[in-house]
C-alpha cells in the first residue's frame, strides 16, 4: 500500500511501499485557502442513514502490536438505513483525531478544527430500520482511520446495506478506544520489517472474523444482518485484507480490493467467490505492482479488474474531498475529487448489488460511455454470479 500526501504542484499521492512512512509536504508546495468545513456528498440511495459506534474486545487473543495488552480492542463504526432523517449528524472525527492524523501525515500546520468539523450525513445513534439486510465490512488503508471511508459507507447504507467499518487498533495514526483513550500507530515502528504486510493482513482477517461473530450474535440489532449476504471492501492494505478475510472466513461471500498490493496469498486451488480489483494507474495489468497479475490467475469465480488511469491512491477515500480544508490543491489532470467519489460509490455498489442482492448491473460487464474514466481488463466470466437472494 502506498501512503498519503506528497506534493509536486498541489495534491499528489506517492506510490511508495505499503509500509513506508508518508513523505512530508514540500514547504514550497501550493496551498489552498480553506473557506470553511468540508461537506461530504449526500448518499444517493433512498434510505435515511444512521450511525453508531461499538467498542469490542476479543479476549481470545493478545493484541499483535501492544505486548502489554491482554486482549485485542477494536472500534467498529456502523452505518445503516435509519427510520428517520432528522437528528444531530455524527461527527466526522474529533479535534484530537484530526490533529494526530494530520501530524502523522506531515501536515502539522493544517487547520485541525476545520477537518474535525467536516459535515457528514448520518444521524448519530438513529434507530435502524427493522428488516434483514446484507452486511459490508470496510477496512481502511495503513495509518488511516476508518473515518476516511465515511463517504462510501454512508452511500452504501443509503442504498440498503449495513456497513461495519473497522479501525484496526495501532495501525492508524489515531484510534479512539472506549472511555476516550487514544491509541496511536505502534505498527508504524515495524513497517520495514520483513513480512510486515503479510502479518498485517492476517491480523486484519482475524479482526474481521471476530467482528462478524459479534455483529451476528451479541449486537443488540444482530437481527438486521443477513448472515448469508456478507462482503468486504478495503482500500490499500485494507483491500489486501479483504482477500485474506475471504481465504480465512467463508462467511465473506464477495470482496473488493481498492488499490491495495496483494499481501494475502490465495491458495493454489484458487478463490471461487466473486472478487473485484479497482485501482489507479499503478495497477494496470502488467504494471509495476505484479501482485494483481499473480492473484488474477487464482481468482476462479466471477472477477473484474477496473482501472481509473487518472486516479491516485487516495481517490477511493475521502482525502481528495477534504484537500482544500487541509490546505492542498489537486494536480492538473488528476481525477476531480467529486468524480472520484462518484465512481467509487457507483462501481462498489454495483458489485455489491449484483453479488449480495442478485440485481444484475450491466456496468460491470464492459466499459460505459457514462463512466469513460474506467477501463476494464478482459474477463472470461461476464455472466452475473448466481449466488445471493434477491431482496427488495
C-alpha positions as CSV (number, residue, x, y, z in Angstrom):
1,X,0.0,0.0,0.0
2,X,1.2,3.5,-0.8
3,X,0.8,6.3,1.7
4,X,-0.8,9.7,1.6
5,X,0.4,13.2,0.7
6,X,3.3,14.1,-1.4
7,X,3.1,17.4,-3.2
8,X,4.6,18.4,-6.5
9,X,2.2,21.2,-7.6
10,X,-0.7,20.6,-5.2
11,X,-2.1,17.2,-4.1
12,X,-0.5,14.0,-5.3
13,X,0.0,10.7,-3.6
14,X,3.3,9.0,-3.8
15,X,3.5,5.4,-4.9
16,X,5.6,4.3,-2.0
17,X,5.5,0.9,-0.4
18,X,2.7,-0.2,1.8
19,X,4.8,0.0,4.9
20,X,6.7,3.2,4.3
21,X,6.0,6.4,6.1
22,X,4.4,9.2,4.1
23,X,6.6,11.9,2.7
24,X,6.0,15.3,4.3
25,X,4.6,18.0,2.1
26,X,7.2,20.3,0.5
27,X,7.4,23.7,2.0
28,X,7.1,25.4,-1.4
29,X,4.0,23.4,-2.4
30,X,1.0,25.4,-3.5
31,X,-1.7,25.7,-0.8
32,X,-5.4,26.2,-0.9
33,X,-7.1,28.7,1.3
34,X,-9.8,26.9,3.3
35,X,-13.1,28.7,3.3
36,X,-14.8,26.6,6.0
37,X,-15.5,23.0,6.9
38,X,-15.9,20.5,4.1
39,X,-19.2,18.6,3.5
40,X,-19.3,15.0,2.3
41,X,-21.5,14.4,-0.7
42,X,-25.0,13.2,0.1
43,X,-25.8,9.5,-0.1
44,X,-27.5,8.6,-3.4
45,X,-29.8,5.8,-2.1
46,X,-33.4,6.2,-0.9
47,X,-32.9,5.5,2.8
48,X,-32.0,7.8,5.6
49,X,-28.7,6.9,7.2
50,X,-27.9,6.3,10.9
51,X,-24.6,5.5,12.5
52,X,-23.3,4.3,15.9
53,X,-20.0,3.2,17.4
54,X,-19.2,-0.1,19.1
55,X,-16.2,-0.8,21.2
56,X,-15.4,-4.6,21.1
57,X,-12.8,-6.7,23.0
58,X,-11.6,-10.0,21.7
59,X,-10.3,-11.8,24.8
60,X,-9.3,-14.9,22.9
61,X,-6.1,-13.3,21.6
62,X,-3.5,-10.7,22.6
63,X,-3.0,-7.5,20.7
64,X,-0.4,-8.1,17.9
65,X,1.1,-4.7,18.4
66,X,0.9,-4.0,22.1
67,X,2.7,-6.7,24.2
68,X,1.2,-5.2,27.4
69,X,-2.4,-5.7,26.2
70,X,-4.0,-8.9,27.2
71,X,-6.7,-8.7,24.6
72,X,-7.4,-7.1,21.2
73,X,-9.6,-4.0,21.4
74,X,-11.4,-2.7,18.4
75,X,-13.5,0.3,17.4
76,X,-16.3,-0.5,14.9
77,X,-18.4,2.2,13.3
78,X,-21.8,1.1,11.9
79,X,-23.8,2.8,9.2
80,X,-27.3,1.5,8.3
81,X,-30.7,2.5,6.9
82,X,-32.5,4.5,9.6
83,X,-36.1,5.2,10.4
84,X,-35.7,8.9,10.4
85,X,-33.7,11.7,8.6
86,X,-33.8,14.3,11.4
87,X,-31.4,14.4,14.3
88,X,-27.9,15.5,15.0
89,X,-25.3,14.5,12.4
90,X,-22.5,12.3,13.6
91,X,-19.1,14.0,13.9
92,X,-16.5,13.1,11.2
93,X,-13.7,12.9,13.8
94,X,-12.7,14.7,17.0
95,X,-10.3,17.6,17.1
96,X,-7.7,15.3,18.7
97,X,-8.2,12.7,16.0
98,X,-7.8,15.3,13.3
99,X,-4.6,16.6,14.9
100,X,-2.9,13.2,15.2
101,X,-3.9,12.2,11.6
102,X,-2.6,15.4,10.1
103,X,0.6,15.5,12.1
104,X,1.3,11.9,11.2
105,X,0.7,12.7,7.6
106,X,3.2,15.6,7.7
107,X,0.5,18.3,7.8
108,X,1.4,20.0,11.1
109,X,0.1,23.4,10.1
110,X,-3.2,22.2,8.7
111,X,-6.4,23.6,10.4
112,X,-7.4,20.7,12.7
113,X,-10.7,22.3,13.7
114,X,-11.9,22.6,10.1
115,X,-11.1,18.9,9.4
116,X,-12.9,17.7,12.6
117,X,-15.9,19.8,11.6
118,X,-16.4,18.1,8.3
119,X,-20.1,17.7,7.7
120,X,-21.5,14.2,7.5
121,X,-24.9,12.9,6.5
122,X,-25.6,10.1,9.0
123,X,-27.8,10.7,12.1
124,X,-26.0,9.8,15.3
125,X,-27.4,6.7,17.1
126,X,-30.6,6.8,15.0
127,X,-32.9,3.8,15.3
128,X,-32.3,1.4,12.4
129,X,-34.9,0.0,10.0
130,X,-36.2,-3.3,11.2
131,X,-35.5,-5.6,8.2
132,X,-32.7,-8.1,7.3
133,X,-30.0,-6.6,5.2
134,X,-26.7,-7.6,3.6
135,X,-23.6,-6.6,5.6
136,X,-20.5,-4.9,4.1
137,X,-17.2,-4.8,6.1
138,X,-14.9,-1.8,5.3
139,X,-11.2,-1.8,6.1
140,X,-9.1,1.4,5.6
141,X,-5.5,1.9,4.4
142,X,-2.5,1.7,6.7
143,X,-2.2,4.7,9.1
144,X,-5.7,5.9,8.1
145,X,-8.7,5.9,10.5
146,X,-11.9,4.4,9.3
147,X,-13.4,7.9,9.1
148,X,-11.6,8.4,5.8
149,X,-14.0,6.0,4.1
150,X,-17.1,7.7,5.5
151,X,-18.5,8.9,2.2
152,X,-18.5,5.4,0.8
153,X,-20.0,4.0,4.0
154,X,-22.8,6.5,4.1
155,X,-23.7,5.9,0.5
156,X,-23.9,2.1,0.9
157,X,-26.1,2.5,4.0
158,X,-28.4,4.8,2.0
159,X,-28.7,2.0,-0.7
160,X,-29.8,-0.6,1.8
161,X,-26.7,-2.1,3.4
162,X,-25.5,-2.4,7.0
163,X,-21.8,-1.2,6.9
164,X,-19.3,-2.1,9.6
165,X,-16.1,-0.1,9.4
166,X,-13.2,-1.4,11.5
167,X,-10.5,0.7,13.0
168,X,-7.6,-1.7,13.3
169,X,-6.1,-0.6,16.5
170,X,-2.4,0.6,16.5
171,X,-2.4,0.5,12.6
172,X,-3.7,4.1,12.3
173,X,-2.2,7.4,13.4
174,X,-5.2,7.6,15.8
175,X,-7.9,5.3,17.1
176,X,-10.2,6.4,20.0
177,X,-10.9,3.4,22.2
178,X,-13.6,3.1,24.9
179,X,-13.5,5.8,27.6
180,X,-11.8,8.2,25.2
181,X,-8.4,6.5,25.3
182,X,-6.2,7.3,22.3
183,X,-4.2,4.5,20.5
184,X,-1.6,5.7,18.1
185,X,0.3,3.9,15.4
186,X,2.5,1.3,17.1
187,X,2.7,-0.7,13.9
188,X,4.4,2.2,12.2
189,X,7.6,1.3,14.2
190,X,7.7,-2.1,12.5
191,X,6.7,-1.3,8.9
192,X,10.0,-2.0,7.4
193,X,10.3,-5.5,8.9
194,X,10.3,-8.5,6.5
195,X,6.8,-9.9,6.1
196,X,5.2,-6.9,7.7
197,X,2.4,-6.5,5.1
198,X,1.5,-10.2,5.2
199,X,1.3,-10.1,9.0
200,X,-0.9,-7.0,8.9
201,X,-3.5,-8.6,6.6
202,X,-3.6,-11.8,8.6
203,X,-4.2,-9.8,11.7
204,X,-7.0,-7.8,10.0
205,X,-8.6,-11.1,8.8
206,X,-8.7,-12.2,12.5
207,X,-10.3,-8.8,13.3
208,X,-12.9,-9.3,10.7
209,X,-13.9,-12.8,11.8
210,X,-14.2,-11.5,15.4
211,X,-16.4,-8.6,14.4
212,X,-18.6,-10.9,12.3
213,X,-19.0,-13.1,15.4
214,X,-20.1,-10.2,17.5
215,X,-22.4,-8.4,15.0
216,X,-24.3,-11.6,14.2
217,X,-24.8,-12.7,17.8
218,X,-24.2,-10.2,20.6
219,X,-25.0,-6.9,18.9
220,X,-28.5,-5.8,20.0
221,X,-29.5,-5.3,16.4
222,X,-28.0,-8.5,15.1
223,X,-31.3,-9.5,13.6
224,X,-30.7,-6.8,11.0
225,X,-27.9,-8.8,9.4
226,X,-28.5,-11.5,6.8
227,X,-25.7,-13.9,7.6
228,X,-25.7,-15.3,4.1
229,X,-25.0,-12.0,2.5
230,X,-21.7,-10.6,3.7
231,X,-19.0,-8.9,1.7
232,X,-15.8,-7.0,2.4
233,X,-14.3,-3.9,0.8
234,X,-11.0,-2.4,1.6
235,X,-8.7,0.4,0.4
236,X,-4.9,-0.1,0.1
237,X,-3.8,-2.7,2.7
238,X,-7.4,-2.9,3.7
239,X,-8.1,-4.3,0.2
240,X,-5.4,-6.9,0.6
241,X,-7.1,-7.7,3.9
242,X,-10.3,-8.4,2.0
243,X,-8.5,-11.3,0.2
244,X,-7.1,-12.6,3.5
245,X,-10.5,-12.5,5.2
246,X,-12.1,-14.3,2.3
247,X,-9.5,-17.0,2.4
248,X,-9.9,-17.4,6.2
249,X,-13.6,-17.0,6.6
250,X,-16.2,-18.5,4.2
251,X,-18.8,-16.1,5.6
252,X,-17.3,-13.4,3.5
253,X,-19.1,-14.1,0.2
254,X,-17.5,-11.4,-2.0
255,X,-14.8,-8.8,-1.9
256,X,-13.2,-5.7,-3.4
257,X,-9.6,-4.5,-3.3
258,X,-9.3,-0.8,-3.9
259,X,-5.7,-0.1,-5.0
260,X,-4.1,-2.4,-2.5
261,X,-1.0,-4.5,-3.1
262,X,-1.7,-8.2,-2.7
263,X,-0.1,-9.2,0.6
264,X,-2.5,-12.0,1.2
265,X,-1.8,-15.3,-0.6
266,X,-4.6,-17.1,-2.4
267,X,-4.2,-20.9,-2.2
268,X,-3.2,-22.7,-5.4
269,X,-6.7,-24.2,-5.6
270,X,-8.0,-20.7,-6.2
271,X,-10.7,-18.4,-4.8
272,X,-14.0,-19.1,-6.4
273,X,-16.1,-16.4,-4.7
274,X,-16.7,-13.1,-6.6
275,X,-13.9,-10.5,-6.4
276,X,-13.1,-7.2,-8.0
277,X,-9.9,-5.2,-8.3
278,X,-10.4,-1.4,-8.6
279,X,-7.2,0.5,-8.9
280,X,-5.3,3.6,-10.0
281,X,-2.8,3.8,-12.8
282,X,-0.3,1.9,-10.7
283,X,-2.4,-1.2,-11.0
284,X,-2.8,-1.6,-14.7
285,X,-2.3,-5.2,-15.9
286,X,1.4,-5.8,-16.3
287,X,2.3,-2.7,-14.2
288,X,4.8,-2.1,-11.5
289,X,2.7,-3.9,-8.8
290,X,2.7,-7.5,-10.1
291,X,0.6,-8.9,-7.2
292,X,-2.7,-8.3,-9.0
293,X,-1.4,-10.2,-12.1
294,X,-0.5,-13.1,-9.8
295,X,-3.8,-13.1,-8.0
296,X,-5.9,-12.6,-11.1
297,X,-4.9,-16.1,-12.3
298,X,-6.0,-17.6,-8.9
299,X,-9.5,-15.9,-9.0
300,X,-11.6,-18.8,-10.4
301,X,-15.0,-17.3,-9.9
302,X,-16.7,-14.1,-11.1
303,X,-14.0,-11.4,-11.3
304,X,-13.3,-7.9,-12.6
305,X,-10.3,-5.7,-12.8
306,X,-11.1,-2.0,-13.2
307,X,-8.5,0.8,-13.6
308,X,-9.1,4.6,-13.3
309,X,-6.0,5.9,-15.1
310,X,-6.5,9.5,-13.7
311,X,-7.0,8.4,-10.1
312,X,-4.4,8.5,-7.3
313,X,-4.1,6.1,-4.4
314,X,-6.4,8.1,-2.2
315,X,-9.0,8.8,-4.9
316,X,-11.1,5.9,-3.4
317,X,-11.2,7.7,0.0
318,X,-12.4,11.0,1.4
319,X,-9.0,12.6,1.3
320,X,-9.4,14.4,-2.0
321,X,-12.8,15.7,-0.8
322,X,-11.0,17.3,2.1
323,X,-8.0,18.6,0.3
324,X,-9.0,22.2,0.3
325,X,-9.7,22.1,4.0
326,X,-6.3,20.7,4.9
327,X,-4.7,23.3,2.6
328,X,-3.8,21.3,-0.5
329,X,-4.5,21.8,-4.2
330,X,-5.0,19.0,-6.7
331,X,-2.6,18.3,-9.6
332,X,-3.8,19.3,-13.1
333,X,-5.3,16.3,-14.8
334,X,-6.0,14.4,-11.6
335,X,-9.5,12.9,-11.3
336,X,-11.7,15.6,-9.6
337,X,-12.5,14.7,-6.0
338,X,-16.3,14.6,-6.5
339,X,-16.0,12.4,-9.6
340,X,-13.6,10.0,-7.9
341,X,-16.2,9.6,-5.1
342,X,-19.0,9.1,-7.6
343,X,-17.1,6.4,-9.5
344,X,-16.0,4.6,-6.3
345,X,-19.6,4.7,-5.0
346,X,-21.1,3.6,-8.3
347,X,-18.9,0.6,-9.0
348,X,-18.6,-0.6,-5.4
349,X,-22.4,-0.5,-5.1
350,X,-22.9,-2.2,-8.5
351,X,-20.7,-5.1,-7.4
352,X,-22.5,-5.5,-4.1
353,X,-25.9,-5.2,-5.7
354,X,-25.1,-8.0,-8.1
355,X,-23.5,-10.4,-5.7
356,X,-25.4,-9.7,-2.4
357,X,-28.8,-8.7,-3.8
358,X,-28.9,-10.7,-7.1
359,X,-29.5,-7.5,-9.0
360,X,-27.7,-7.6,-12.4
361,X,-25.6,-4.5,-13.0
362,X,-24.6,-4.2,-16.7
363,X,-21.9,-1.6,-16.0
364,X,-19.8,-4.4,-14.6
365,X,-19.8,-6.2,-17.9
366,X,-17.9,-3.7,-20.1
367,X,-16.7,-0.1,-20.3
368,X,-19.5,2.5,-20.1
369,X,-19.8,5.8,-22.1
370,X,-21.3,7.3,-18.9
371,X,-18.1,6.5,-17.0
372,X,-15.3,6.8,-19.6
373,X,-12.7,7.2,-16.8
374,X,-13.0,3.5,-16.0
375,X,-11.2,0.8,-18.1
376,X,-11.7,-2.9,-17.9
377,X,-9.3,-5.8,-18.1
378,X,-10.9,-8.6,-20.2
379,X,-12.6,-11.3,-18.1
380,X,-13.6,-14.8,-19.1
381,X,-16.7,-14.9,-17.0
382,X,-19.1,-12.0,-18.0
383,X,-22.2,-13.5,-16.6
384,X,-23.5,-12.4,-13.2
385,X,-22.9,-14.6,-10.2
386,X,-25.8,-16.9,-9.4
387,X,-25.2,-16.5,-5.7
388,X,-27.3,-14.4,-3.4
389,X,-31.0,-14.0,-3.0
390,X,-33.0,-11.1,-4.4
391,X,-34.3,-8.7,-1.8
392,X,-36.4,-5.6,-2.1
